[in-house]
Structure formats: structure tokens, C-alpha cells
Amino acid sequence: MNHCTYIMPCPIVSVSIAVYSGYRRKNRFLLLLLTIWGLTGIKSLIFSAYEDIILLVAGIYGVCLILLVTRVASRNS
């Protein structure tokens, strides 16, 4: 039996990373958690679930954001 919820976690994480990127101040821990979940989109390539490629792209974008935030924080210190 296949169950489907109305709020799927993968699109919520993808949208959350996109929205969170617009915030001026970022909580690195929250960004890290969202990015880790986004990187689970690698399963889209392994299991041919191509609808989750968006999740993988959001995870890669999250990694870029983490690097940018870390670079800015180290420059300001």
C-alpha cells in the first residue's frame, strides 16, 4: 500500500534552502541541516528517481551557501 502525505519533505527542504538564501543573517547549523537533507538527493541518480534531482541541486547550492557564509564570517573576524 502506497501512502502519500500532503506535505512532502523534499520539496519543503528545497524551498527552504532557496528562501533561506535570501536572509541576511544565517544560522549555520540550520543551513547545515538543510544542506545535509538536500544532499540526500544523490539517491535520484543511484535509483533513477529523477524527480529528486531538484533536491540534489538544492543541496549543492546549500554547500555553496555554507562556504560563502564561512568565508564572510572568517573575513569579518
All heavy atoms as a GROMACS GRO file, in nm:
protein
  603
    1MET      N    1   0.084  -0.117   0.000
    1MET     CA    2   0.000   0.000   0.000
    1MET      C    3   0.089   0.124   0.000
    1MET      O    4   0.180   0.136   0.081
    1MET     CB    5  -0.088  -0.005   0.124
    1MET     CG    6  -0.196   0.096   0.123
    1MET     SD    7  -0.310   0.053   0.254
    1MET     CE    8  -0.427   0.178   0.227
    2ASN      N    9   0.063   0.215  -0.088
    2ASN     CA   10   0.145   0.334  -0.102
    2ASN      C   11   0.076   0.453  -0.035
    2ASN      O   12  -0.038   0.484  -0.064
    2ASN     CB   13   0.163   0.362  -0.251
    2ASN     CG   14   0.296   0.421  -0.282
    2ASN    OD1   15   0.373   0.449  -0.192
    2ASN    ND2   16   0.322   0.438  -0.409
    3HIS      N   17   0.146   0.518   0.057
    3HIS     CA   18   0.090   0.634   0.126
    3HIS      C   19   0.160   0.759   0.079
    3HIS      O   20   0.280   0.761   0.057
    3HIS     CB   21   0.109   0.621   0.278
    3HIS     CG   22   0.030   0.509   0.336
    3HIS    ND1   23  -0.104   0.519   0.360
    3HIS    CD2   24   0.066   0.384   0.373
    3HIS    CE1   25  -0.148   0.405   0.411
    3HIS    NE2   26  -0.045   0.321   0.419
    4CYS      N   27   0.085   0.863   0.064
    4CYS     CA   28   0.140   0.991   0.022
    4CYS      C   29   0.088   1.098   0.118
    4CYS      O   30  -0.029   1.102   0.151
    4CYS     CB   31   0.094   1.022  -0.120
    4CYS     SG   32   0.164   1.174  -0.182
    5THR      N   33   0.179   1.180   0.165
    5THR     CA   34   0.137   1.289   0.252
    5THR      C   35   0.119   1.416   0.169
    5THR      O   36   0.172   1.429   0.060
    5THR     CB   37   0.241   1.314   0.363
    5THR    OG1   38   0.365   1.347   0.300
    5THR    CG2   39   0.260   1.192   0.450
    6TYR      N   40   0.046   1.510   0.223
    6TYR     CA   41   0.022   1.634   0.150
    6TYR      C   42   0.144   1.724   0.151
    6TYR      O   43   0.163   1.802   0.059
    6TYR     CB   44  -0.098   1.708   0.210
    6TYR     CG   45  -0.227   1.634   0.185
    6TYR    CD1   46  -0.294   1.570   0.288
    6TYR    CD2   47  -0.279   1.625   0.057
    6TYR    CE1   48  -0.410   1.501   0.264
    6TYR    CE2   49  -0.395   1.555   0.031
    6TYR     CZ   50  -0.461   1.494   0.136
    6TYR     OH   51  -0.575   1.426   0.112
    7ILE      N   52   0.225   1.718   0.254
    7ILE     CA   53   0.347   1.797   0.261
    7ILE      C   54   0.464   1.701   0.255
    7ILE      O   55   0.492   1.629   0.348
    7ILE     CB   56   0.352   1.879   0.391
    7ILE    CG1   57   0.233   1.973   0.398
    7ILE    CG2   58   0.482   1.957   0.401
    7ILE    CD1   59   0.223   2.049   0.528
    8MET      N   60   0.531   1.699   0.143
    8MET     CA   61   0.644   1.610   0.124
    8MET      C   62   0.771   1.680   0.172
    8MET      O   63   0.789   1.799   0.146
    8MET     CB   64   0.658   1.571  -0.023
    8MET     CG   65   0.534   1.504  -0.079
    8MET     SD   66   0.491   1.355   0.009
    8MET     CE   67   0.604   1.242  -0.062
    9PRO      N   68   0.859   1.611   0.242
    9PRO     CA   69   0.977   1.678   0.299
    9PRO      C   70   1.078   1.726   0.195
    9PRO      O   71   1.142   1.829   0.216
    9PRO     CB   72   1.038   1.571   0.389
    9PRO     CG   73   0.983   1.442   0.341
    9PRO     CD   74   0.851   1.471   0.278
   10CYS      N   75   1.093   1.660   0.085
   10CYS     CA   76   1.195   1.700  -0.012
   10CYS      C   77   1.165   1.836  -0.076
   10CYS      O   78   1.252   1.921  -0.083
   10CYS     CB   79   1.212   1.592  -0.117
   10CYS     SG   80   1.280   1.439  -0.049
   11PRO      N   81   1.041   1.862  -0.123
   11PRO     CA   82   1.014   1.995  -0.176
   11PRO      C   83   1.021   2.104  -0.069
   11PRO      O   84   1.065   2.216  -0.097
   11PRO     CB   85   0.872   1.986  -0.232
   11PRO     CG   86   0.848   1.842  -0.255
   11PRO     CD   87   0.931   1.770  -0.153
   12ILE      N   88   0.984   2.071   0.052
   12ILE     CA   89   0.990   2.169   0.161
   12ILE      C   90   1.136   2.207   0.186
   12ILE      O   91   1.167   2.326   0.204
   12ILE     CB   92   0.927   2.112   0.291
   12ILE    CG1   93   0.777   2.091   0.271
   12ILE    CG2   94   0.954   2.203   0.409
   12ILE    CD1   95   0.698   2.217   0.250
   13VAL      N   96   1.227   2.111   0.185
   13VAL     CA   97   1.369   2.141   0.207
   13VAL      C   98   1.424   2.223   0.091
   13VAL      O   99   1.498   2.319   0.112
   13VAL     CB  100   1.449   2.010   0.227
   13VAL    CG1  101   1.597   2.036   0.221
   13VAL    CG2  102   1.411   1.946   0.358
   14SER      N  103   1.387   2.189  -0.031
   14SER     CA  104   1.435   2.264  -0.147
   14SER      C  105   1.390   2.410  -0.140
   14SER      O  106   1.469   2.502  -0.160
   14SER     CB  107   1.384   2.201  -0.277
   14SER     OG  108   1.429   2.070  -0.289
   15VAL      N  109   1.263   2.431  -0.110
   15VAL     CA  110   1.211   2.567  -0.099
   15VAL      C  111   1.273   2.638   0.021
   15VAL      O  112   1.305   2.758   0.014
   15VAL     CB  113   1.057   2.565  -0.090
   15VAL    CG1  114   1.001   2.701  -0.052
   15VAL    CG2  115   0.997   2.519  -0.221
   16SER      N  116   1.295   2.566   0.130
   16SER     CA  117   1.355   2.627   0.250
   16SER      C  118   1.496   2.677   0.222
   16SER      O  119   1.532   2.786   0.265
   16SER     CB  120   1.358   2.526   0.365
   16SER     OG  121   1.228   2.490   0.402
   17ILE      N  122   1.575   2.601   0.151
   17ILE     CA  123   1.711   2.645   0.117
   17ILE      C  124   1.704   2.768   0.027
   17ILE      O  125   1.779   2.864   0.046
   17ILE     CB  126   1.791   2.531   0.050
   17ILE    CG1  127   1.822   2.423   0.152
   17ILE    CG2  128   1.921   2.584  -0.010
   17ILE    CD1  129   1.887   2.299   0.093
   18ALA      N  130   1.613   2.767  -0.069
   18ALA     CA  131   1.601   2.881  -0.160
   18ALA      C  132   1.556   3.007  -0.086
   18ALA      O  133   1.613   3.115  -0.105
   18ALA     CB  134   1.503   2.848  -0.272
   19VAL      N  135   1.459   2.995   0.001
   19VAL     CA  136   1.409   3.111   0.077
   19VAL      C  137   1.515   3.157   0.176
   19VAL      O  138   1.539   3.277   0.192
   19VAL     CB  139   1.277   3.076   0.148
   19VAL    CG1  140   1.238   3.183   0.248
   19VAL    CG2  141   1.166   3.057   0.046
   20TYR      N  142   1.579   3.061   0.242
   20TYR     CA  143   1.678   3.094   0.345
   20TYR      C  144   1.800   3.165   0.285
   20TYR      O  145   1.866   3.243   0.353
   20TYR     CB  146   1.720   2.967   0.418
   20TYR     CG  147   1.790   2.990   0.548
   20TYR    CD1  148   1.723   3.052   0.653
   20TYR    CD2  149   1.921   2.952   0.568
   20TYR    CE1  150   1.786   3.075   0.774
   20TYR    CE2  151   1.985   2.974   0.688
   20TYR     CZ  152   1.916   3.034   0.791
   20TYR     OH  153   1.978   3.057   0.910
   21SER      N  154   1.826   3.141   0.158
   21SER     CA  155   1.941   3.207   0.094
   21SER      C  156   1.921   3.358   0.085
   21SER      O  157   2.017   3.433   0.076
   21SER     CB  158   1.966   3.149  -0.044
   21SER     OG  159   1.860   3.184  -0.132
   22GLY      N  160   1.797   3.402   0.088
   22GLY     CA  161   1.769   3.545   0.082
   22GLY      C  162   1.783   3.617   0.214
   22GLY      O  163   1.784   3.740   0.217
   23TYR      N  164   1.793   3.544   0.323
   23TYR     CA  165   1.807   3.606   0.455
   23TYR      C  166   1.945   3.667   0.469
   23TYR      O  167   2.044   3.610   0.423
   23TYR     CB  168   1.785   3.504   0.566
   23TYR     CG  169   1.639   3.477   0.595
   23TYR    CD1  170   1.555   3.430   0.495
   23TYR    CD2  171   1.586   3.497   0.721
   23TYR    CE1  172   1.423   3.403   0.520
   23TYR    CE2  173   1.453   3.471   0.747
   23TYR     CZ  174   1.372   3.424   0.646
   23TYR     OH  175   1.241   3.399   0.671
   24ARG      N  176   1.950   3.778   0.533
   24ARG     CA  177   2.078   3.847   0.551
   24ARG      C  178   2.167   3.774   0.650
   24ARG      O  179   2.284   3.748   0.624
   24ARG     CB  180   2.049   3.988   0.600
   24ARG     CG  181   2.163   4.079   0.594
   24ARG     CD  182   2.117   4.215   0.635
   24ARG     NE  183   2.199   4.315   0.572
   24ARG     CZ  184   2.176   4.442   0.583
   24ARG    NH1  185   2.073   4.484   0.650
   24ARG    NH2  186   2.255   4.527   0.525
   25ARG      N  187   2.112   3.743   0.767
   25ARG     CA  188   2.187   3.668   0.868
   25ARG      C  189   2.146   3.522   0.859
   25ARG      O  190   2.027   3.491   0.846
   25ARG     CB  191   2.157   3.722   1.008
   25ARG     CG  192   2.208   3.865   1.025
   25ARG     CD  193   2.177   3.919   1.161
   25ARG     NE  194   2.233   3.834   1.264
   25ARG     CZ  195   2.194   3.837   1.390
   25ARG    NH1  196   2.102   3.920   1.428
   25ARG    NH2  197   2.250   3.757   1.478
   26LYS      N  198   2.243   3.435   0.869
   26LYS     CA  199   2.214   3.292   0.855
   26LYS      C  200   2.266   3.215   0.975
   26LYS      O  201   2.377   3.238   1.021
   26LYS     CB  202   2.278   3.239   0.727
   26LYS     CG  203   2.216   3.295   0.602
   26LYS     CD  204   2.288   3.246   0.480
   26LYS     CE  205   2.227   3.299   0.354
   26LYS     NZ  206   2.217   3.441   0.343
   27ASN      N  207   2.185   3.123   1.022
   27ASN     CA  208   2.225   3.030   1.127
   27ASN      C  209   2.295   2.914   1.056
   27ASN      O  210   2.232   2.840   0.979
   27ASN     CB  211   2.102   2.982   1.203
   27ASN     CG  212   2.136   2.889   1.315
   27ASN    OD1  213   2.234   2.817   1.311
   27ASN    ND2  214   2.051   2.890   1.417
   28ARG      N  215   2.423   2.899   1.080
   28ARG     CA  216   2.500   2.796   1.007
   28ARG      C  217   2.452   2.656   1.037
   28ARG      O  218   2.455   2.569   0.951
   28ARG     CB  219   2.648   2.809   1.040
   28ARG     CG  220   2.711   2.924   0.969
   28ARG     CD  221   2.859   2.923   0.986
   28ARG     NE  222   2.893   3.035   1.075
   28ARG     CZ  223   3.013   3.060   1.117
   28ARG    NH1  224   3.112   2.983   1.084
   28ARG    NH2  225   3.036   3.162   1.195
   29PHE      N  226   2.408   2.631   1.161
   29PHE     CA  227   2.361   2.497   1.198
   29PHE      C  228   2.235   2.462   1.119
   29PHE      O  229   2.224   2.352   1.065
   29PHE     CB  230   2.337   2.489   1.348
   29PHE     CG  231   2.294   2.353   1.394
   29PHE    CD1  232   2.381   2.246   1.389
   29PHE    CD2  233   2.166   2.331   1.439
   29PHE    CE1  234   2.343   2.120   1.429
   29PHE    CE2  235   2.126   2.206   1.480
   29PHE     CZ  236   2.214   2.100   1.475
   30LEU      N  237   2.141   2.554   1.111
   30LEU     CA  238   2.018   2.529   1.034
   30LEU      C  239   2.050   2.509   0.887
   30LEU      O  240   1.998   2.418   0.822
   30LEU     CB  241   1.920   2.646   1.052
   30LEU     CG  242   1.791   2.637   0.972
   30LEU    CD1  243   1.712   2.513   1.010
   30LEU    CD2  244   1.709   2.762   0.992
   31LEU      N  245   2.138   2.591   0.836
   31LEU     CA  246   2.179   2.576   0.696
   31LEU      C  247   2.248   2.442   0.672
   31LEU      O  248   2.225   2.377   0.570
   31LEU     CB  249   2.270   2.692   0.656
   31LEU     CG  250   2.311   2.702   0.510
   31LEU    CD1  251   2.188   2.709   0.420
   31LEU    CD2  252   2.399   2.822   0.489
   32LEU      N  253   2.327   2.399   0.767
   32LEU     CA  254   2.395   2.269   0.756
   32LEU      C  255   2.293   2.155   0.754
   32LEU      O  256   2.303   2.063   0.672
   32LEU     CB  257   2.494   2.250   0.870
   32LEU     CG  258   2.569   2.118   0.871
   32LEU    CD1  259   2.665   2.111   0.754
   32LEU    CD2  260   2.643   2.101   1.001
   33LEU      N  261   2.193   2.161   0.841
   33LEU     CA  262   2.091   2.056   0.844
   33LEU      C  263   2.011   2.051   0.714
   33LEU      O  264   1.986   1.943   0.659
   33LEU     CB  265   1.996   2.077   0.962
   33LEU     CG  266   2.055   2.052   1.100
   33LEU    CD1  267   1.951   2.084   1.207
   33LEU    CD2  268   2.103   1.910   1.115
   34LEU      N  269   1.973   2.167   0.664
   34LEU     CA  270   1.901   2.170   0.537
   34LEU      C  271   1.987   2.118   0.422
   34LEU      O  272   1.939   2.046   0.334
   34LEU     CB  273   1.855   2.313   0.506
   34LEU     CG  274   1.742   2.369   0.592
   34LEU    CD1  275   1.724   2.517   0.565
   34LEU    CD2  276   1.614   2.294   0.569
   35THR      N  277   2.115   2.151   0.425
   35THR     CA  278   2.206   2.107   0.319
   35THR      C  279   2.227   1.956   0.323
   35THR      O  280   2.229   1.890   0.218
   35THR     CB  281   2.340   2.181   0.331
   35THR    OG1  282   2.314   2.321   0.320
   35THR    CG2  283   2.436   2.139   0.222
   36ILE      N  284   2.242   1.901   0.442
   36ILE     CA  285   2.258   1.755   0.454
   36ILE      C  286   2.136   1.684   0.396
   36ILE      O  287   2.149   1.587   0.323
   36ILE     CB  288   2.284   1.715   0.600
   36ILE    CG1  289   2.424   1.759   0.642
   36ILE    CG2  290   2.268   1.565   0.619
   36ILE    CD1  291   2.452   1.743   0.791
   37TRP      N  292   2.018   1.734   0.429
   37TRP     CA  293   1.896   1.673   0.375
   37TRP      C  294   1.894   1.690   0.223
   37TRP      O  295   1.856   1.599   0.150
   37TRP     CB  296   1.772   1.736   0.436
   37TRP     CG  297   1.648   1.663   0.398
   37TRP    CD1  298   1.588   1.666   0.276
   37TRP    CD2  299   1.573   1.573   0.477
   37TRP    NE1  300   1.478   1.585   0.276
   37TRP    CE2  301   1.466   1.528   0.398
   37TRP    CE3  302   1.583   1.530   0.608
   37TRP    CZ2  303   1.371   1.440   0.447
   37TRP    CZ3  304   1.488   1.442   0.655
   37TRP    CH2  305   1.384   1.397   0.576
   38GLY      N  306   1.938   1.807   0.175
   38GLY     CA  307   1.940   1.830   0.032
   38GLY      C  308   2.035   1.736  -0.041
   38GLY      O  309   2.006   1.690  -0.152
   39LEU      N  310   2.146   1.706   0.022
   39LEU     CA  311   2.244   1.616  -0.042
   39LEU      C  312   2.197   1.471  -0.046
   39LEU      O  313   2.256   1.390  -0.117
   39LEU     CB  314   2.379   1.628   0.028
   39LEU     CG  315   2.450   1.762   0.005
   39LEU    CD1  316   2.578   1.768   0.087
   39LEU    CD2  317   2.478   1.785  -0.142
   40THR      N  318   2.091   1.439   0.028
   40THR     CA  319   2.035   1.304   0.016
   40THR      C  320   1.970   1.284  -0.121
   40THR      O  321   1.933   1.173  -0.156
   40THR     CB  322   1.932   1.273   0.127
   40THR    OG1  323   1.820   1.362   0.113
   40THR    CG2  324   1.993   1.285   0.264
   41GLY      N  325   1.959   1.392  -0.197
   41GLY     CA  326   1.906   1.382  -0.333
   41GLY      C  327   1.997   1.305  -0.426
   41GLY      O  328   1.960   1.278  -0.540
   42ILE      N  329   2.116   1.266  -0.380
   42ILE     CA  330   2.205   1.183  -0.461
   42ILE      C  331   2.138   1.051  -0.496
   42ILE      O  332   2.170   0.989  -0.597
   42ILE     CB  333   2.341   1.161  -0.389
   42ILE    CG1  334   2.445   1.102  -0.484
   42ILE    CG2  335   2.326   1.073  -0.268
   42ILE    CD1  336   2.494   1.198  -0.586
   43LYS      N  337   2.039   1.013  -0.416
   43LYS     CA  338   1.966   0.889  -0.445
   43LYS      C  339   1.891   0.898  -0.577
   43LYS      O  340   1.858   0.798  -0.637
   43LYS     CB  341   1.870   0.857  -0.332
   43LYS     CG  342   1.754   0.952  -0.318
   43LYS     CD  343   1.668   0.920  -0.199
   43LYS     CE  344   1.554   1.016  -0.185
   43LYS     NZ  345   1.590   1.150  -0.147
   44SER      N  346   1.867   1.021  -0.624
   44SER     CA  347   1.798   1.037  -0.751
   44SER      C  348   1.881   0.980  -0.866
   44SER      O  349   1.825   0.927  -0.962
   44SER     CB  350   1.767   1.185  -0.777
   44SER     OG  351   1.887   1.258  -0.790
   45LEU      N  352   2.011   0.990  -0.856
   45LEU     CA  353   2.097   0.934  -0.960
   45LEU      C  354   2.118   0.785  -0.943
   45LEU      O  355   2.128   0.712  -1.040
   45LEU     CB  356   2.232   1.007  -0.959
   45LEU     CG  357   2.225   1.159  -0.982
   45LEU    CD1  358   2.363   1.220  -0.966
   45LEU    CD2  359   2.166   1.189  -1.118
   46ILE      N  360   2.124   0.741  -0.818
   46ILE     CA  361   2.151   0.600  -0.791
   46ILE      C  362   2.030   0.512  -0.826
   46ILE      O  363   2.044   0.406  -0.887
   46ILE     CB  364   2.190   0.580  -0.643
   46ILE    CG1  365   2.322   0.654  -0.616
   46ILE    CG2  366   2.201   0.433  -0.608
   46ILE    CD1  367   2.359   0.662  -0.469
   47PHE      N  368   1.910   0.560  -0.788
   47PHE     CA  369   1.789   0.480  -0.806
   47PHE      C  370   1.702   0.528  -0.923
   47PHE      O  371   1.586   0.487  -0.935
   47PHE     CB  372   1.706   0.480  -0.678
   47PHE     CG  373   1.777   0.418  -0.562
   47PHE    CD1  374   1.814   0.495  -0.454
   47PHE    CD2  375   1.809   0.283  -0.562
   47PHE    CE1  376   1.880   0.439  -0.346
   47PHE    CE2  377   1.876   0.227  -0.455
   47PHE     CZ  378   1.911   0.305  -0.347
   48SER      N  379   1.756   0.611  -1.009
   48SER     CA  380   1.683   0.664  -1.125
   48SER      C  381   1.551   0.731  -1.085
   48SER      O  382   1.450   0.717  -1.153
   48SER     CB  383   1.655   0.554  -1.228
   48SER     OG  384   1.775   0.501  -1.274
   49ALA      N  385   1.553   0.803  -0.974
   49ALA     CA  386   1.438   0.880  -0.929
   49ALA      C  387   1.464   1.026  -0.966
   49ALA      O  388   1.498   1.108  -0.883
   49ALA     CB  389   1.418   0.864  -0.779
   50TYR      N  390   1.449   1.056  -1.092
   50TYR     CA  391   1.495   1.184  -1.146
   50TYR      C  392   1.415   1.303  -1.095
   50TYR      O  393   1.458   1.416  -1.110
   50TYR     CB  394   1.493   1.179  -1.298
   50TYR     CG  395   1.588   1.073  -1.350
   50TYR    CD1  396   1.541   0.964  -1.419
   50TYR    CD2  397   1.724   1.083  -1.325
   50TYR    CE1  398   1.628   0.866  -1.465
   50TYR    CE2  399   1.812   0.986  -1.370
   50TYR     CZ  400   1.763   0.878  -1.440
   50TYR     OH  401   1.849   0.782  -1.484
   51GLU      N  402   1.301   1.279  -1.034
   51GLU     CA  403   1.224   1.390  -0.977
   51GLU      C  404   1.293   1.450  -0.855
   51GLU      O  405   1.261   1.562  -0.815
   51GLU     CB  406   1.082   1.346  -0.941
   51GLU     CG  407   1.073   1.238  -0.836
   51GLU     CD  408   1.085   1.097  -0.892
   51GLU    OE1  409   1.107   1.081  -1.013
   51GLU    OE2  410   1.072   1.004  -0.813
   52ASP      N  411   1.388   1.382  -0.796
   52ASP     CA  412   1.462   1.433  -0.680
   52ASP      C  413   1.592   1.503  -0.717
   52ASP      O  414   1.669   1.539  -0.630
   52ASP     CB  415   1.493   1.320  -0.582
   52ASP     CG  416   1.377   1.290  -0.490
   52ASP    OD1  417   1.282   1.370  -0.487
   52ASP    OD2  418   1.381   1.187  -0.421
   53ILE      N  419   1.616   1.525  -0.846
   53ILE     CA  420   1.736   1.598  -0.886
   53ILE      C  421   1.731   1.741  -0.832
   53ILE      O  422   1.833   1.799  -0.797
   53ILE     CB  423   1.754   1.593  -1.038
   53ILE    CG1  424   1.798   1.453  -1.079
   53ILE    CG2  425   1.854   1.697  -1.086
   53ILE    CD1  426   1.819   1.433  -1.226
   54ILE      N  427   1.610   1.797  -0.822
   54ILE     CA  428   1.595   1.932  -0.767
   54ILE      C  429   1.647   1.935  -0.624
   54ILE      O  430   1.712   2.032  -0.583
   54ILE     CB  431   1.449   1.977  -0.774
   54ILE    CG1  432   1.408   1.992  -0.920
   54ILE    CG2  433   1.428   2.108  -0.698
   54ILE    CD1  434   1.262   2.017  -0.941
   55LEU      N  435   1.621   1.830  -0.548
   55LEU     CA  436   1.670   1.822  -0.410
   55LEU      C  437   1.823   1.819  -0.409
   55LEU      O  438   1.886   1.888  -0.328
   55LEU     CB  439   1.614   1.697  -0.342
   55LEU     CG  440   1.653   1.675  -0.196
   55LEU    CD1  441   1.598   1.787  -0.109
   55LEU    CD2  442   1.602   1.541  -0.148
   56LEU      N  443   1.883   1.745  -0.498
   56LEU     CA  444   2.029   1.740  -0.507
   56LEU      C  445   2.088   1.876  -0.544
   56LEU      O  446   2.186   1.920  -0.485
   56LEU     CB  447   2.073   1.633  -0.608
   56LEU     CG  448   2.224   1.619  -0.631
   56LEU    CD1  449   2.293   1.579  -0.501
   56LEU    CD2  450   2.250   1.519  -0.740
   57VAL      N  451   2.026   1.943  -0.638
   57VAL     CA  452   2.073   2.076  -0.679
   57VAL      C  453   2.061   2.173  -0.562
   57VAL      O  454   2.151   2.255  -0.538
   57VAL     CB  455   1.994   2.126  -0.802
   57VAL    CG1  456   2.022   2.272  -0.831
   57VAL    CG2  457   2.026   2.040  -0.923
   58ALA      N  458   1.952   2.164  -0.485
   58ALA     CA  459   1.936   2.249  -0.367
   58ALA      C  460   2.043   2.219  -0.263
   58ALA      O  461   2.094   2.309  -0.197
   58ALA     CB  462   1.797   2.231  -0.307
   59GLY      N  463   2.080   2.092  -0.249
   59GLY     CA  464   2.186   2.054  -0.156
   59GLY      C  465   2.321   2.110  -0.198
   59GLY      O  466   2.399   2.157  -0.114
   60ILE      N  467   2.349   2.104  -0.327
   60ILE     CA  468   2.475   2.160  -0.377
   60ILE      C  469   2.476   2.311  -0.358
   60ILE      O  470   2.578   2.370  -0.320
   60ILE     CB  471   2.496   2.121  -0.525
   60ILE    CG1  472   2.517   1.969  -0.535
   60ILE    CG2  473   2.612   2.196  -0.587
   60ILE    CD1  474   2.513   1.914  -0.675
   61TYR      N  475   2.362   2.375  -0.381
   61TYR     CA  476   2.351   2.520  -0.358
   61TYR      C  477   2.372   2.551  -0.209
   61TYR      O  478   2.435   2.650  -0.174
   61TYR     CB  479   2.215   2.569  -0.405
   61TYR     CG  480   2.195   2.716  -0.389
   61TYR    CD1  481   2.276   2.807  -0.454
   61TYR    CD2  482   2.094   2.766  -0.309
   61TYR    CE1  483   2.258   2.943  -0.441
   61TYR    CE2  484   2.075   2.902  -0.294
   61TYR     CZ  485   2.157   2.990  -0.360
   61TYR     OH  486   2.138   3.124  -0.345
   62GLY      N  487   2.321   2.463  -0.122
   62GLY     CA  488   2.342   2.480   0.023
   62GLY      C  489   2.489   2.472   0.060
   62GLY      O  490   2.536   2.548   0.145
   63VAL      N  491   2.563   2.383  -0.005
   63VAL     CA  492   2.708   2.374   0.020
   63VAL      C  493   2.775   2.504  -0.020
   63VAL      O  494   2.861   2.556   0.052
   63VAL     CB  495   2.770   2.254  -0.056
   63VAL    CG1  496   2.921   2.258  -0.053
   63VAL    CG2  497   2.720   2.122   0.001
   64CYS      N  498   2.735   2.559  -0.135
   64CYS     CA  499   2.792   2.688  -0.179
   64CYS      C  500   2.759   2.798  -0.078
   64CYS      O  501   2.846   2.883  -0.049
   64CYS     CB  502   2.738   2.724  -0.317
   64CYS     SG  503   2.791   2.613  -0.447
   65LEU      N  504   2.637   2.798  -0.026
   65LEU     CA  505   2.599   2.899   0.075
   65LEU      C  506   2.682   2.884   0.202
   65LEU      O  507   2.724   2.984   0.260
   65LEU     CB  508   2.451   2.887   0.108
   65LEU     CG  509   2.354   2.945   0.009
   65LEU    CD1  510   2.211   2.915   0.053
   65LEU    CD2  511   2.375   3.093  -0.006
   66ILE      N  512   2.702   2.760   0.246
   66ILE     CA  513   2.782   2.737   0.367
   66ILE      C  514   2.923   2.790   0.347
   66ILE      O  515   2.980   2.855   0.435
   66ILE     CB  516   2.782   2.588   0.405
   66ILE    CG1  517   2.646   2.547   0.459
   66ILE    CG2  518   2.891   2.557   0.507
   66ILE    CD1  519   2.631   2.400   0.485
   67LEU      N  520   2.982   2.761   0.231
   67LEU     CA  521   3.117   2.810   0.204
   67LEU      C  522   3.120   2.963   0.201
   67LEU      O  523   3.213   3.025   0.255
   67LEU     CB  524   3.168   2.754   0.072
   67LEU     CG  525   3.192   2.603   0.069
   67LEU    CD1  526   3.229   2.558  -0.072
   67LEU    CD2  527   3.299   2.564   0.168
   68LEU      N  528   3.020   3.024   0.142
   68LEU     CA  529   3.014   3.169   0.136
   68LEU      C  530   2.998   3.231   0.275
   68LEU      O  531   3.067   3.326   0.309
   68LEU     CB  532   2.899   3.213   0.045
   68LEU     CG  533   2.880   3.363   0.027
   68LEU    CD1  534   2.998   3.420  -0.051
   68LEU    CD2  535   2.750   3.391  -0.044
   69VAL      N  536   2.909   3.175   0.355
   69VAL     CA  537   2.886   3.226   0.491
   69VAL      C  538   3.011   3.209   0.576
   69VAL      O  539   3.048   3.299   0.652
   69VAL     CB  540   2.765   3.155   0.555
   69VAL    CG1  541   2.756   3.183   0.704
   69VAL    CG2  542   2.637   3.196   0.486
   70THR      N  543   3.078   3.097   0.562
   70THR     CA  544   3.200   3.073   0.639
   70THR      C  545   3.311   3.169   0.596
   70THR      O  546   3.383   3.222   0.680
   70THR     CB  547   3.247   2.927   0.620
   70THR    OG1  548   3.140   2.839   0.655
   70THR    CG2  549   3.368   2.896   0.705
   71ARG      N  550   3.322   3.193   0.467
   71ARG     CA  551   3.424   3.285   0.416
   71ARG      C  552   3.398   3.428   0.467
   71ARG      O  553   3.490   3.497   0.508
   71ARG     CB  554   3.426   3.283   0.265
   71ARG     CG  555   3.538   3.368   0.207
   71ARG     CD  556   3.545   3.359   0.057
   71ARG     NE  557   3.570   3.222   0.016
   71ARG     CZ  558   3.527   3.171  -0.099
   71ARG    NH1  559   3.456   3.243  -0.181
   71ARG    NH2  560   3.554   3.046  -0.130
   72VAL      N  561   3.273   3.471   0.464
   72VAL     CA  562   3.238   3.606   0.512
   72VAL      C  563   3.262   3.617   0.662
   72VAL      O  564   3.314   3.717   0.709
   72VAL     CB  565   3.092   3.639   0.476
   72VAL    CG1  566   3.044   3.764   0.548
   72VAL    CG2  567   3.077   3.654   0.326
   73ALA      N  568   3.228   3.512   0.738
   73ALA     CA  569   3.247   3.515   0.883
   73ALA      C  570   3.395   3.520   0.918
   73ALA      O  571   3.436   3.590   1.012
   73ALA     CB  572   3.183   3.393   0.947
   74SER      N  573   3.479   3.447   0.844
   74SER     CA  574   3.622   3.448   0.874
   74SER      C  575   3.686   3.581   0.832
   74SER      O  576   3.781   3.626   0.895
   74SER     CB  577   3.692   3.332   0.805
   74SER     OG  578   3.689   3.349   0.665
   75ARG      N  579   3.631   3.643   0.730
   75ARG     CA  580   3.683   3.772   0.686
   75ARG      C  581   3.649   3.883   0.786
   75ARG      O  582   3.726   3.975   0.806
   75ARG     CB  583   3.624   3.806   0.550
   75ARG     CG  584   3.693   3.921   0.482
   75ARG     CD  585   3.638   3.946   0.344
   75ARG     NE  586   3.664   3.832   0.257
   75ARG     CZ  587   3.600   3.809   0.144
   75ARG    NH1  588   3.505   3.891   0.105
   75ARG    NH2  589   3.630   3.707   0.069
   76ASN      N  590   3.533   3.872   0.850
   76ASN     CA  591   3.490   3.972   0.947
   76ASN      C  592   3.554   3.955   1.084
   76ASN      O  593   3.545   4.044   1.167
   76ASN     CB  594   3.339   3.972   0.962
   76ASN     CG  595   3.271   4.025   0.837
   76ASN    OD1  596   3.331   4.099   0.761
   76ASN    ND2  597   3.146   3.987   0.816
   77SER      N  598   3.618   3.843   1.107
   77SER     CA  599   3.678   3.817   1.238
   77SER      C  600   3.815   3.880   1.252
   77SER      O  601   3.884   3.918   1.171
   77SER     CB  602   3.694   3.668   1.262
   77SER     OG  603   3.568   3.609   1.265
   0.00000   0.00000   0.00000
